[in-house]
Amino acid sequence: MNVTEAVRARMSVRAFRPDPVPGELLKEILQIAERAPSGGNLQPWRVYALAGEPLAELKAAIAASPLEEPEYDVYPPNLWDPFRTRRYQCGEDLYASIEIPREDRPARLRQLARNAQFFGAPVGLFFFLERRLGPPQWSDVGMYMQTVMLLAVERGLATCAQEFWARYPRAVSQFLGLSDELQLFSGMALGYPDESAPINRWRTRRDPFEIWCEMRGF
């Protein structure tokens, strides 16, 4: 598989098989991903990987924890178009794939809550950075995460990046025994995709190239 194939194959998987991921395989992915770009070579990412009993304990702790004040706004308040429409369409397509109508709010909330179970994935990853760092370093962490996701695809694995975890920053940090100097940026589910799950059979839409790119001087 080449890079182009990995980019095209990557998607946010929301149903995983329980098959464990070998620790050495995960370590290989996380180590190779360290070659992701970072301004000034700051390498701001701090990664915590959980599986087995530690992951089960984290899930139980979160189930008993109330929602917190989010670390940051995942989306700007009063989202405007075209971003609002894109987000709306993404949600409608997702719930349509599992036959949950818009008016069935309890079912939608149950699906949202599956984030806290990493959608059944055998590995849960958390990505932190020092709180004093700024937006450029957040971008660096995002590039590291993307590199992890593409390397996972190359190895037959799947992922789902989860900014959902911004809702539980203190609970996760307390579970991991981390100081307030570290800020939780995102979680990620990682494992083998359940190819039979309907929720894994759809793809988000993309606007035409001409909508978001201008090429000059070519």
HUBEL-V349191 format. One record per residue. N is the residue number from 0. RES is the residue in one letter. OMEGA is omega in degrees with one decimal (none if undefined). BURIAL is # if it has 24 or more other C-alpha atoms within 12 Angstrom, else .. Layout:
n = {N,N}
res = {RES,RES}
omega = {OMEGA,OMEGA}
burial = {BURIAL,BURIAL}
This chain:
n = {0,1,2,3,4,5,6,7,8,9,10,11,12,13,14,15,16,17,18,19,20,21,22,23,24,25,26,27,28,29,30,31,32,33,34,35,36,37,38,39,40,41,42,43,44,45,46,47,48,49,50,51,52,53,54,55,56,57,58,59,60,61,62,63,64,65,66,67,68,69,70,71,72,73,74,75,76,77,78,79,80,81,82,83,84,85,86,87,88,89,90,91,92,93,94,95,96,97,98,99,100,101,102,103,104,105,106,107,108,109,110,111,112,113,114,115,116,117,118,119,120,121,122,123,124,125,126,127,128,129,130,131,132,133,134,135,136,137,138,139,140,141,142,143,144,145,146,147,148,149,150,151,152,153,154,155,156,157,158,159,160,161,162,163,164,165,166,167,168,169,170,171,172,173,174,175,176,177,178,179,180,181,182,183,184,185,186,187,188,189,190,191,192,193,194,195,196,197,198,199,200,201,202,203,204,205,206,207,208,209,210,211,212,213,214,215,216,217}
res = {M,N,V,T,E,A,V,R,A,R,M,S,V,R,A,F,R,P,D,P,V,P,G,E,L,L,K,E,I,L,Q,I,A,E,R,A,P,S,G,G,N,L,Q,P,W,R,V,Y,A,L,A,G,E,P,L,A,E,L,K,A,A,I,A,A,S,P,L,E,E,P,E,Y,D,V,Y,P,P,N,L,W,D,P,F,R,T,R,R,Y,Q,C,G,E,D,L,Y,A,S,I,E,I,P,R,E,D,R,P,A,R,L,R,Q,L,A,R,N,A,Q,F,F,G,A,P,V,G,L,F,F,F,L,E,R,R,L,G,P,P,Q,W,S,D,V,G,M,Y,M,Q,T,V,M,L,L,A,V,E,R,G,L,A,T,C,A,Q,E,F,W,A,R,Y,P,R,A,V,S,Q,F,L,G,L,S,D,E,L,Q,L,F,S,G,M,A,L,G,Y,P,D,E,S,A,P,I,N,R,W,R,T,R,R,D,P,F,E,I,W,C,E,M,R,G,F}
omega = {176.5,-175.7,-179.7,179.5,179.2,179.1,-178.1,-177.8,-176.4,176.0,176.0,-178.7,-177.0,171.4,-175.5,168.9,-178.3,-176.5,-179.3,175.3,-179.9,-179.2,-179.3,177.8,178.8,179.2,178.5,-180.0,-176.7,-179.9,178.6,-178.5,179.4,176.7,174.5,-178.0,170.8,-177.9,-179.5,-177.9,-179.9,-178.7,-169.9,-174.7,169.1,-171.1,176.6,-177.3,-178.8,174.9,175.0,-175.8,177.3,178.6,178.2,178.8,177.7,179.3,179.5,179.5,-179.5,179.6,-179.5,-176.4,175.6,172.5,-178.0,169.5,-176.0,176.2,-177.9,174.7,177.9,174.3,176.0,175.6,177.3,-177.0,-174.6,179.4,9.8,-173.9,-179.9,-179.1,178.9,-179.9,179.2,-178.6,177.5,179.8,179.9,179.4,-179.8,-176.7,176.2,-178.1,178.8,171.5,174.0,-179.3,-177.7,-176.1,179.8,-176.4,178.3,179.7,178.0,178.2,177.3,177.7,177.2,-178.0,178.8,172.9,-176.9,175.3,-177.6,178.2,179.0,-180.0,179.7,179.8,172.2,179.3,173.5,-177.8,-179.4,167.6,-179.3,-173.9,-177.8,179.0,-171.7,-177.5,177.7,179.5,172.1,177.6,178.5,179.2,176.8,178.2,175.7,-179.8,178.4,178.5,175.6,-176.3,180.0,176.3,177.8,178.8,-179.6,-176.6,176.8,178.9,178.5,-177.0,167.3,175.8,-171.1,171.1,171.3,-173.9,172.0,178.2,-176.5,-173.4,-176.4,178.8,179.9,-179.3,179.1,179.0,-178.1,179.5,-175.9,178.5,179.0,179.1,-179.5,179.9,178.5,178.7,-174.7,168.3,176.3,171.5,-179.2,178.4,180.0,-174.7,171.9,-174.7,-177.4,-175.7,-179.9,-177.1,178.6,-175.0,179.0,179.4,175.5,-179.4,176.1,177.7,175.6,-178.8,-174.7,-179.4,-170.6,-179.9,170.0,176.5,-177.1,176.6,178.1,none}
burial = {.,.,.,.,.,.,.,.,#,#,#,#,#,#,#,#,#,.,.,#,#,.,.,.,.,#,.,.,#,#,.,.,#,#,.,#,#,.,.,.,.,.,#,#,#,#,#,#,#,#,#,.,.,.,#,.,.,#,#,.,.,#,.,.,.,.,.,.,.,.,#,.,.,.,.,.,.,.,.,.,.,.,.,.,.,.,.,.,.,.,#,#,#,#,#,.,.,.,.,.,.,.,.,.,.,.,.,.,.,.,#,.,.,#,#,#,#,#,#,#,#,#,#,#,#,#,#,#,#,#,.,.,.,.,.,.,#,#,.,#,#,#,#,#,#,#,#,#,#,#,#,#,#,#,#,#,#,#,#,#,#,#,#,#,#,#,#,#,#,#,#,#,#,.,#,#,.,.,.,.,.,#,#,#,#,#,#,#,#,#,#,#,#,#,.,.,.,.,#,#,.,#,.,.,.,.,.,.,.,.,.,.,.,.,.,.,.,.}
